[in-house]
Amino acid sequence: MLKRMRTYLGVIFAIFARDVKRVLRNPVALVIALGMIVMPSAYAWYVVAANWDPYSNTADVLVAVANEDAGADSPETGHLDVGAQVVAQLHDNHEMGWEFTDAEAAINGVYEGRYWAALVIPKDFSEDFASVFTGDFTQPTIDYYVNEKPSSIAPKVTDAAANAVEAAVNENFVKTVSEKVVETTQKVGAEAEEKADAAEGSLTAGVRSAKETVGETRATLEGLVGTVDDTRTSVARADDTLAGLQDDVPHLLEAIGQSKELLAKARSTVNEYGTALSKNATDGALQLSSAAAQAQRALGTVSGDVAAAEAATNTALATAEGLLADNKTLVSDLTAQAGAAGADPAIAQALSEARAANERLTTTTDALRTASDDLASTADSLETEASALDTAAQSASETIRATAATFQDSVLPDITTSLDSLVEACGTLEGALRGLTPSLAEARAILGQLSDTLTSSETSLSTTSDSLGTMETNLEQSLTGLTALQNSATVKDLAEYLKADPGKIGAFMAAPVALDTQLVYPVKNYGSGVAPFFTNLALWVAGFILMAMVKLRVDPEGLPKFTAVQAYFGRWLFYVVCGLAMGLVCCVGDLALGIQCESPAAFIGAGLLTVFVDVNLMFALAYAFRHIGKAIAVILLIVQIPGSSGMFPIEMMPDFFQVIHPLLPFTYSIDAMREAIGGFYAMDYLHDMLLLGLLFVPLGFAIGLGIGRCDFNLNLMFDEKLGATDLLLAEPVTASAKAAGQTPARYRTRTLVRALLNIDAFRQALIARAERFHRAYPVLRRIGWVALVAQPLVTFAIMVLVHADVDARVMMLMAMVVGVIVVDTYLIVISYLDTNLAHQLALANLSTEELQKRASGQIGGDSA
């Protein structure tokens, strides 16, 4: 096993040794090989040296400055000429090639290309500058002209210079305004300071007065709370009185009803007596004594009835007078409440109704008193009449008629009238009492509402009193704060500020913040910063040079029999050794130029791994796909230049390049070199080296050994087609094949077996298939060429008609490239089918002996 491996590897090294000897034995080849090794390095060194420190030469970049400023006068600043100040500052600035001229020459110089940019200060620049002090703000402007056509970098440099001028003007503006503001503030502050004591004293007195007023108001509210509480007590007492009166009204009505019944009975008795007296007047003379006695008894009965009526009337009168007294007390209480401050309107309404009830009770009392007097008078009259009757009866019967007539005409009407008056008085009193009942209920309801209102008012007054208490406390604190403010450090600091230097304050306000830059992994010059990118470009170019100058196929001259894999690694070894020599020379040359490098060994190691990966990948692409592989290598270079973050941060690139960034070899090789140049962080260098090797070295082997062995006939077709032009470079077929007129194409074993078993049938089937394909081949090829031409035209037309952003345009271009690759693949496939059919027809035309020889040679493993 070991011997076989040694033999196997010995063939590979034999191929490599023969290639090296061929170069060393040929002086011209040796010179070319040495030049090939140095050529990519020259590119890297040249570009790095050219970009060593370009920003230190900006003094040669001409920028015209035209000052048209006429100046301005301001009461705050005096005469102001900002344009002259800007020019004076630029005279002391040697970072750019400032050239001072007039506006016309400056602008024309930019258009002519004599100046990269121009700054034109207008004539009203200072006037606009001073507008800040008048309140009529006008933005001062400097006209900036820049020519972006000759260079994409120069405008960025001139933009930075213009921004620096703008910053200087702004700084001067802030400084001037700040000085004037401070001067004005100090002037006003001095005047304010003179009045400060008086103002503070006045403010303190005002706060103290407000505090005292709030205290007095609070005391008044507390007194009002007591008044409201007393009123609530009076209202409750009045409600109790009205409730008692409501309870007495039914008893009064019952007493009045009884009085009316008694009066009606008395009137009936009087009427009956009068009737009987009139009827029996004539006959009564004879029975005078008996009649007198009867009359005496009748008068006694009447007198008793009248006395009973008088007693009932007096009882009603006493009750009415009691109600009147209570009502007067209620009126007095309500009058006192209605006169108090903040009285509720319900009190006034209750007072009005109580007074009306008082008037009605007074009328009723007067009527009862009159009735009582009338009843008393009637009772006296009855007694007098009884006495007179008795006397008359004793004196003479003659007076009976006269007495009866007198009684009928005078006494009886008076009694009847008196009784009628009493009945009427009772009716009036009854009506008054019945009207008083709803009034009492309404008055009690009003008094209930009044009690609720007074309760709510008492709560509101308590809340207001509490709020005033809080206000009084706050005023006390404010008074204490004002007193402390008069002796505070802030007032003293303000006094110190009023004595500060306006110039120093203006300078501070113009640049209040200083930027303290802390360099992390500093790189001393621009050339060192771009060295990783251009070194990677040079090492990728090294692979191109090898593909262009060194053959891929191994001829068998002077070598033992070898397989395709041995041929691959034998020529691969020559490519890799040359590439490593290129990488070593390039990296050592970078260090010799003087680029910054924290670890030269790590830098060289990164360069060697980079060139190994690049050469391995490009050799595999060229071996597997010939010219297509070389084109793929070119595409990879094109994609890696913007997609590897070599010159700009990848975040600044379109989205497409940000997506492919982790998939490119340059990404990891550039980062590894930057670690060696700027300094290491953790395991980043090792991480980048491992990803570079583990991702792309196996990929190269997979392409070269996998795909390369499967597309032999495709590559052979390219070699034949390109070689037939006698113009384009191609791998030649072997000399023996050329001499014999044979094609070195490889066939599937199944095809060879079919040809050996039945040559005629195999030939006829191939001829039929070839005829069908050749009829369609021109149309298929024409479709491919039309698609190849139309697709870019359509893509560019869409890009012109559709106003898309950069990302969308990049995606359109990439889609176009993919489409072109697809169409090219289509054309290659149909061309390959055409060539393959021709090869199979040539195979079918071979004799049996020739077929057997071809089959044994292919199955036995022909040389590659």
Order of alpha helices (4+ residues) and beta strands (2+ residues): alpha-alpha-beta-beta-beta-alpha-beta-alpha-beta-alpha-beta-alpha-alpha-alpha-alpha-alpha-alpha-alpha-alpha-alpha-alpha-alpha-alpha-alpha-alpha-alpha-alpha-alpha-alpha-alpha-alpha
